[in-house]
Each structure stands twice: as structure tokens, then as C-alpha cells.
């Protein structure tokens, strides 16, 4: 599906949930199954979709005010970085002649994407600090998986470098968030070297 003509809901239900395409398997479309995603622009659409989900998730968690001030400050710094990731990826996508997908603005839409990727948490059901951090950890896992699957398939070395840099940043987010869940337990906080994620 060409995201230029897709509605936000179509992108959420089809484009963003076609994570398997980044792994080189068949992508879902409104009509069933299409050819595997192979172009750099197609891969960037998938990565950017995951980044837009992350950006919305951080915004939603911060708006809930369920975390203590110190955790809020950390999450705010991470949100600034996620916004920079989406800005850079959108710019690269435009250079390739594609229109970036629209921002996610609905909790319902964001939760649909979480469901599609097998993430059990819901942004509509945040009740505690643990809920907030857990959903962010799982969204960061989704991001790591998106980059992990896409990097070997990108043909432009410049995009490979950018993606590797952003993936490293997401791994740092994952470690910091996990340490907030398990203070002092660095073994649990450090990301696995065998990242696969939800994609």
C-alpha cells in the first residue's frame, strides 16, 4: 500500500502492523497479502511507524503524571530523542519521494498497534508507575526489533548508519527504563545481545 494515499487508520491497521515485512516476509494489505517489503523507503515507513508509536506512548505516559518527578524527567529526555528520531526519519523518507505517515493522535489507535504487535499493555489502562514504565519498555523492544530487522535490508549505507545509531539510542532507553523497574539490578537492565523485538 502506498502511504501517500492511505488514511491514518489504514496506516495503523496495515502499514504499521506489517512488521513481518521488515523481516522480509509477506506484508499485509487491505486485500490480503502482497510482495515482501524490500525498498529503503518501505523499510523507513515501517521504522517511522514504530517511532511514531513510541513518541505517542511517551507523551501519553508523561501526561498521566503517574511517575515520580525524577522518572518524569528521564522520560521527558527520552521523548525529546524520540521526536528527533521521527524528524530525521521523516526527512529521509521525503528525500526518497515518500510522504511520512501521519502522527498517532488517538489512544485507541495506539492500542490497536500494540495489540497487532503482540504487546499486552494498553495506553488506555495506565494505573501506576509500573504500568507506565512497562509499556515504554515494550515499545522500546518493538523499536529495537524494527531496526534489527530493517538494518540488514537497507541498501543505502547512510541509512544503515543512521538506523544503527538510533537503535543504539533505543537500547539505552530500554536499559534505563528496565533499571527503573528493577533498581540496582543491572543484569536485568542491560539489553540482550540477541535483540529480535516484536517485529
N, C-alpha and C positions, 0 to 999 in steps of 0.2 A: 504494500500500500504506500502510496506517495503521501508523506505527511503534509505536503503543501496544501492538499485539498481535504485533509481529514479534520473532523471536529475534535475538540478536546476529549470527549468521551470515547471516540473511536481510537484515538492515540492511547488512551489509558487501557482500554479493553483489548486492543490489538497490538499496536506498536510496542508499548511498554511491557506488555505481558508476553511478548515473543522473545523472552530471554534465551530460549533454546537456540534461537537464530544466531546469537553471538557465539554459541559453541559450535556453530557450523551445521546444526541440524535444521530441520524444516521450520519455517516461520509460519505462525498462524495468520490468517487473513479473514476478512468478513465472509469470504466464500469457502473457507476450508483451509487448504494447505497450499503454500507457494514454494518457490525455489529457495534454497538456502541463501542467507544474507552473506554477501561477500565483499561489497564495496566499502571503502572507507566511510563514505557518507552514511550508509546504512548502519554501520557499527557505531558511528558517532551519535546517531539518533537514539540508539539503544542506551549508550552510556549516558547521554544527556538526559534521557528519560529517568534513569536511576538517580542522577544528580538532582533533578527537579523534585523527585520524591523526597530525597534527603533534605533538601532545602526546606520544603514544606514541613517535614517532620520536626526539624529543629525549631522552626517558627512556632509550630503548634505546641511543642513541649515547653518552650520559653513562655508562651502566652498563658500556659496553665498555672504558672507560679507554684508548682508542686515541689520544686527542688530548692534546697537552701541556697543562699546568695553566692557562696563560693562555687557551687556547681553551676549555677546560672551564668556566672562569669565565664567559666570554662566553655559551656555550651554556646555562649554568645561568640566567643572567639572562633569556635568551630563553624558556626553559621556564617561568619564573615568569610571563612575559607571556602565553604561550600558555594557561596554566592560567586566567589571569584572563579571557582571551577566551572560553574554554569556559564559565566560570562565568557571565559576563554573557549569553552567547547562550542558555544553558540556562534562565536566569531569564526571559529574554524569551519563550522558547518556552513555558514554563509559564504565563506571563501570557496567552498565546494559547490555552491549554487543551490543549496537546500535551505528551506525555511525552518528554523528551530521549532520544536514542539512548544505549545503554549504552557505557561506555568500552571501547576496544580493549585487550585484555589479552594477546593472542597474537601472536607474531611471524608465524606462518603467516597469520593473518587480516590483519594489516597488509600483508604482502607481496601478498596477494590484491588488496587495494585499490590498491596501487602498480601491479600488473600491469593492473588494469582501467582505470587512467588512463594507460596507456602509458608509465609511468616504468620505465626499465630496471634501476634499482638495487634491491637487496634488503637489508632489515634483518638477514636471516639470514646475509648474506655480508659483513659488515663485517670488513675485514682491516687497515685503515690509517686514518690521519688523513684522507687524501684521500677514501676511501670514505665516511667519516662526514660530512664537510662536503658532499660531492657529493649525497648522498641528502637532506640537510637543505635544500640549495639547491633541489632539485627539488620537495621537499614545499612549500617556501615559494612556488615558482612555481605549484603547484597551488592554494594558498590565494589567491594574488593573482588567479588566474583565476576561482576560485569567487566572490570578491567582485565582480570586474569584470563577470561575467555577471549576478549577482544584483541589484546595486545599482539598475540602471535598471528592474527589475521589482518592487522593493519599493514598496508603496503608503503605508506609514506613514513620514512624514518623520523621525521619531525613529530608526527602524531604519535609514534611509538614512544618517543622520549617524553612528550607531554603526558601521555597516559601513564607511563611508568612513574613519573614524578607525582602525579595526582594519586595514584594507587598507594604510593609510599605515605602520602599525607593521610589517606583514609585508614591505613594500617595504624598510624599514630593515634588517630581519633579512637579507633577500636580499642587500643591498649589503654588509653587514658580513661575511657568510659568503663571498661571492664574493671580497672583498678578502683573506680568509684563504687562498683558493686561489691568488690572483694578487697577492701582496703588492706594494703600490705602484702597481698598475695600476688607477687609479680609473675609467678609461674602461670597463673590463670589469666593474667592481664596481657601477656605477650602473645601476639597473634601466632597461629600455627604456621609453619613454613609450607604447609600443603594447602594453601588457600584455594577453595573452589566456590564458596558462596552459594547463594540461592539461584544463580542463573543456570 
